[in-house]
Amino acid sequence: MAPRPTPPSFEKSRRVNISLSFAVCFMARPGSSCNLSTYLLVLMLLYMYLFAQAHWCQIESPKAPDNSRSCPVMHVNQMDTMSTPSYKYAHAILLLVVFVDLLGFGILGPLIPFYVERLGATTETITVIIALYSLTQFIAMPVWGYLSDRIGRRPVLAISMAGHALSYVIMAYADSLWMMAFARIVGGVTSANLATAYAYMADTTDNKNRAKGLGRISAAFGLGFVLGPVIGGFLAGGDSVESANFMLPAFVAAGLSVLSFAGILLFLPESRPAAKKGDGAQKRPGFLTMLKLALGRPLIAMITGLCFLVITFVAMRESILPLWGHYLHGLSPVDIGILLSVSGGTVTLFQLIAIGPLTARFGEVILVKTAIFFYAIGWTGLVLSDTLIQMSSALCFTAVATAMFQTCLQSLLSQQAAAHERGTIMAVYQSSSSLARFSGQAMAGTAYGQIGPNAPFTLGVVAMFPAMVLIYFIGNRIRGLLRTDTSEVRPQE
């Protein structure tokens, strides 16, 4: 096989990244005379450059000198222990870029329903357009997970960040429902950030520390929602929804995603080796084979099914809460932003302080059961709430539930996957979560309009009963596996 051409120097690559990032941020500033077509052209150049970078970032043999590559690479055997400096550095960079990207996502989160409503949509149409993001994410997520196993986590993460920036810019210029729908589709297709970040963390942690590491990813996610909604509310401004400025928050969100994109290319090392041509030892199954392998395992199928059931009703609450708070309780965009920030702050604090010790003390299965119970309490509290304080208290229960449920269920799932298939299996889980979000978001408007404003929360409480039964069977199966096999990681049942 012919030798690979010598890649350009890392320093040159760094300068190009910085130049393109500054160009996009300058063009995204409010009041810029740059039109949409020029902006999209620059983002396409970013995409082309990203794929060129991904070509050079295939991990070579551990014997290859580090200066022969144009991107920083970390070998898996360098990250076997918690004390490795490069391991801690990689996690710090990963958490930072996830936080910055999710900060942009949080800025727009509570504003999108009102943005779509301003374009002339009904409540049912609003929730369907919101749900397009999750539907396209469901379709694309397994593909991105498979690609992250093949070419590495780093290029997939960077593509996701660039795609988010593009979707926010389209949203900023959206003046029709079809354009807003297109923005949501672009964002959904490229939303591989969280699944890949979870896979990255799973690559670089052992079973003992995995729940703690995954909890940190969720904490970065939650922290983005602590600050994002408040920032979005103040950026939108105005005395009412009708007078709010939705273009400025969209541009700020795009700039934050571009910042994350640049951070990944410049500073984040790779965690997974890419498959080498001609190397039989590193050949991996095809995409459809991996999907069949993942869903053909009863325990993985049950965990994925539990994710779908619970997240469906979590998504119903998330999508309808801004409209419910505004029209039923008279909350302003700033009030809604504060409400969501309280929820995000609770998630973050719980992830940073409590999830590690609680997992070590009680185990993942007990915490998932507790999370399901807390969801039921929180949604019941929303139905009974009349004041902002009561709503905040109810959302604190659901925030603690989210912190426990998402982290512990994914920790259980990652323990069932071998390293070479972890990206695909984690992406199958996230794809199930995306399909659940689409289902919940799409149904939320109908339940709200046809049954009653509190119907999405009431239905969620009822659904937690079968969820509790399902986690009971999952726990029994895991205990059975532990009795028959004492291995630390079970790639197959």
N, C-alpha and C positions, 0 to 999 in steps of 0.2 A: 504494500500500500504506500502510495506516495506520501512523503512527509507533509505535514500541515504548514502552509506558508507562515512566515513570521508575522505575528500580529503587530499592530501599531503599539507604541509605548503607552504605558498606563497614564503618564503625565499628559500626553496629547489627548487621550480619551477623557481625562478629567477636565481639561480646558474646554473641549467640545460640549461636554455635559453642562458645565457651568454657563457657557455662552447661550446654549439653547434654552436652559431654564430661565435665565434672566430675560431672554427675548420674549418668552411666553408670558412671564409674570408682568413685563412691561405692557404687553399688548392687552392683558386682561384687566388692567387698571380701569376703574370707572372713568368715563369721559373720553376714553381713547377713540381716536378717529378710525382705528383699524376696523375693517368690516369682517363679517363672519367667515367669508371664504378664505381670506388671508390667514385668519387665526387657525382654521381647520387645516390649511396647508402646512403651517408650522407644526401642528400636532402630528400630521402624517409624517413629516420629516423625523419627529421624535420617535414615532413607531418604527420607521425604517432603521434609524440608528440603533434602537433597542434590539431589533432582530440581528443586526450586525454584531452588537455586543454579545448577544446570546450565543452566536456562532463561535466566538473566541473563548467563551466562558465554560466550555465543556471541561470537566475535571479530568486531568491526565493522571498518569500513574503517580503514586506518592514519591517516586524517585525523580520526577520532573522538577527542575528548578523553578522556584516561585517567580523569578523574573522573566520567565518565558511566556507569561500570560498577561493579558491586558486588563484583568479584573481580579480583585482579591478573592482567594479561594481558601477555604478551610477544610481540611480532610476530616472525615468522620472520626478517625482514630485520634485526632487532636482534641476531641470533645467528649472523651469518655468519662471524665471526672468533673465534679463541680468546681474544682480549684483551678482549672485551666484558664489562664487569663483571656485567651482568644474566645473561649466559650462565653465568658461573662460579657465580653465586648460585643459579641454577636447578638446576645440577648438584649443588651441595652439598645443597640441600633434597631433591632426588630421591633421592640416595644415603642421606640420613639416614632418610627415611620408609621406603625399601625395607629398610634395615638393621633398623629398629625392628620392622617387620612380620615380617620373617624371623627376628628374634630370638624372637618369640612362636611362630612355626612350628617353630623349632629346639627350643624348650623341650618341646614335645609330641612331636616326631618319634620319639625312642627309646622313649617311654612308651606310645604308642598300641597296639602289639602286645600288651603286657601288660595294658593297660586292657581291650581286647577279650577277651583270654583270661579275665580275671576274670569277665566276663559269661557265660562258659560256652561259648566258641567253640573249635573245633578249629583246628589249624594251617592247614588249607585255608580254613576260614571266615575266619580272621583276615586272611589275605592278600587275600581277595576283598573284605572290608569296607574294608581299606586302599586297595584298587584302585578302589573306587567314586569316590573323589576324582578320580582321573585320568580315569575314564570320563566323568564329568559335565563335567570340564574340557575334554576332547576335544570334546564336543558344543557347549559354550558358547563356547569360545575364539574361533572365527572370527567369531561374532556380535559379541563384545566388540571384536575388532580392527576390524571394519567400523564399529561405532559410534564407536570412537576416531578413525577417519578422518572421520566425519561431524560429531560434536559436540565432538571434542577429546580429548586424553589425560587432562586433569585430572579431569573428572567420572567417567570410567571407572576411573581409579585410586582415587578416593575410594569409589566403589561397592564395589570389590574389598575395600578395607580394612574397610568396614562389614560386608560379608558374612562376612569372616573372624571378626570379633568375634562376630557372631551364631552362627556354627558352633561356636566355642569355648565359648560359654555353654551351648548345647544339649549339647555333649559333657560339660561339667562336671556337668550334671544327669542324664546318661544312666544309666538303670538297666536297660536292656534292649538287645538287639542291634539291634532296629529303630530305636531312638532314636539309637544310635551311628551306624548306617548313614545316618540322616537328617542327622546333623551332618556326616558326610563329604560327602554330596551337596550340602548348602548351601555348604560350603567350596569344593567343586569348581566349582559353577555360577558362583560369584563370584570365582574365582581368575584374574582378568585382570591381576594386578599386574605380574608379570615381563614378559609379552609387551608390555604397554603401556609399561612402563619402558624396555624395549629400544627400542621405537619412538620414545619421547620422546628418548632419547639419539641415535638415528639421525637424528632431525629436526634436531638441534642440533650435529652434527659433520659434517665433510667426510670423503671417503674416506680421506684420509691419517691422520686422527685417530680414525676410527670404531672400529677394533679396540681402541684404548686406552680410549675412552669406554665401550664395551660391557664391556671388562674390569673397569672400575670398578664397573659394576652387578653383575657376577658376584662381585667382591670384597666388595661390601656383602652379597650373598647368603651368601658363604662366611663372613664375619665373624659373621653371625647364627647360623651353625652352629658357630662356634668357642665362643661363649658360651652359646648356647641349650641344647644338650644337658647341659652341666655344671650350668647353673642349674636345668634341669628335674629332673636327678637329685637335687640337693640339696633342691629344693622338695618332691619326692615323698617323700624321707626313708625311714625304715623300714629295718629290718635285712634285709628280703627283699622280693621282688616282691609277696608276699601282704599285707604290712603297709604298702605304700606308699600315700601320699595322692595321688590323681590329680586331685581337684577343685581344689586350690590352683594347680597349674601351669596348668590350663585357664583359671582366672580371671585369672591373671597374663598369659597369652597374649592373652586378650580385651582386657585393659586396654591392652596394647601396640598392638594393632590399632586401638583407639579413638584412641590417641595419634597414630598415623600418619594416621588419617582426619582428625583436627583439623589436623594439620600441612599436609596437602594443601589443605584448604579455606582455611586462613589464609595460607599462605606460598608455595605452589607456583604459578608462572605457567604459563599455557597455552603450548604449543609449536606447535600446529597450528590453522589457521583453520577454523572450521566452515562448512559449506555454507550459502549464503544463498538464500532463496526468491526465485525470479524472476531470479536471476543465472546466465545460461546459461554464462558462462565458468567458473563454479565447480561446475557440475553434475557429479556423479560417477556411475559405473555402479552398478547395483544389487548387492545382496549376492551372489546366485547368479552374476551375471556376473563379479564380482571373483574368486570362487572358481574358476570355470572358467578365467579368464584366468591365475590364478596356477599352477594345476596343469597347464595346457596347455603350459607352457614346459618343454622337456626338462631344462634345467639346474636350474631350481627343483624339478622333480619328482625329479631325482636327489639333490639336496641334502636334500630332505625325506625321501626313502627312506633315505638314509644315517643321518639323524637317527633314524628309526624303528628301524632295525636295531640301532644301538649302544645307544640309550637303553633299549630293551627289556631288555637284559642288565645295564645299569647299575641299572635299577629292581629287577631280581631281587635283586641284591646289597643294595641299600638296604633293601628290605622284609624280607628274611630275616636280615640281619646281627644284630639284637638277639636273636632267638630262637636263631640259630646260636651266638652268643657265650655266651648264658646256659646253654643245655642241653648244648652240646658241650664248652665250655671253662669253665663255671662262673662266668661274669662276672656281676657285680651291675649294677643300673641305673646306679650311679655309674661303674663301670668302662666300661660301654658309652657313657655320656655323654662320658667322657674320650677314649675311642677315636674317637668321631665328632668331637670337638673338635679332635683332632690333624689329622684329615682336613680339617675346615673351615679350620683355621689354615693348612694348607699351600696350600689353594686361594686363600685371601685374600692371603697373602704373594706367591705366584706371580703373581696378577693385578696386584697393586700394583707389584711390582718388575720382573717379567720379561716379561710378555706384550707390552707396548708395544715394547721394544727387539727382542725375538725376532721379532715380526711384521714390523717394519721391516727386519730383517736377512734373514729367510728367507721371509717371506710366509705367508699363511694355509694354503695347501694343504700345505706341508711340515709345518706344526705339527699339522694334522689327522692326517696320516699318523703322526707321532710319538705323538700322543695314542692312536691305536688300538693301536700297539705297546705303549705303557705300560699300557693297560687289560689287555692279555693278560699282561704281567708281574705286575701287581698281583693279578689274580685267581688266577694260579698261585701267588703267594706266600701268599694266604689259604688255599689248599688245603693247603699245606705247613706252615702256622704251628701252633705249639704254645703260644707265650707271648704276653703282651700286647704286648711290644716287637716281636716278629715281625709280629703283626697290624698294629700301628701303621706299621711300615715298608712293609708291602704296601699299606696304605691310602694312604700318601704317594704311591706310584706312581699309584694311581687318582685321587688328588686333583689331581696335576699334569695327568693326562690330562683330567680334567673341565675344569680351567681352560683348557686349550688347545682342547679339542674344542668346547665350548659357545660360547666367544667367537669363535673363528675361523670356525666354520661359519656362525654368524649374521652375521658381518661379510661373508662371501662372499655370503650371501643378500641382505643389505640393499643390496649393490651392484647387484643385479639389479632393484631396485624404484624406481619414481618416487616422489616425495614424497607424492603424493595417494593412493597405494595401499600405502604401506609398512606402515601399521598392519595392513591385511588380510593381506598376505603374511607379515609376522612372526607374526601370529596363526595363520595356516595352519601355519607351522613349529611353533609352540608346541602347536598342536592335535595335530600328528603326534607330538610329544614326549609329549603327554598320553596319546594312544592307546597309544604304546609303553610308557609307565609302567603303564597299566592291564594291558596284556598281560603285561609282565614281573612285576608284582606278583601278578597272579592266578595265574600259572604257578609262581611261586616256592614256594608252599606245597605244591603237588603234586610238584614236582621234589624238594623237601626231604624230604617224607614218603614218596613212592613210590620214588624212585631212591636218594637218600642225602643226608646233610647238606651235602656238598660239591658236589652236582650243579649248583646254580645258578651256581657259579663256574666249574666245568669247561665247562658249556655256553657260558658267556660267552667263554671262551678260544677255543673252536672257532668261534664266530660272528665273531670278529675277522678271520678269513681272507677271507670274502666282503666284509667292510667295507673291507679294504685294497684289494681289486679295484675296488670302487665308487669310492673316492676317487681311484684312478688314472685312471678314466675322467672323473671330474669335473675333475681337473687338466688333462687333455688338452683337454677342451672349452673350458675357460677360456682356455688358451693359444691355442686356435684363434680364439676371439672377440677376444682382444687383438691378434692378427695382422691381423684383418680390420677392426677398428674401434678407434680410439684414444680414443673418447669416455670421459669419466671415469665416467659412470653410464649403464648400459644398462637403460632401462625395459622394453625388449622384446628378444628375441633376433632 
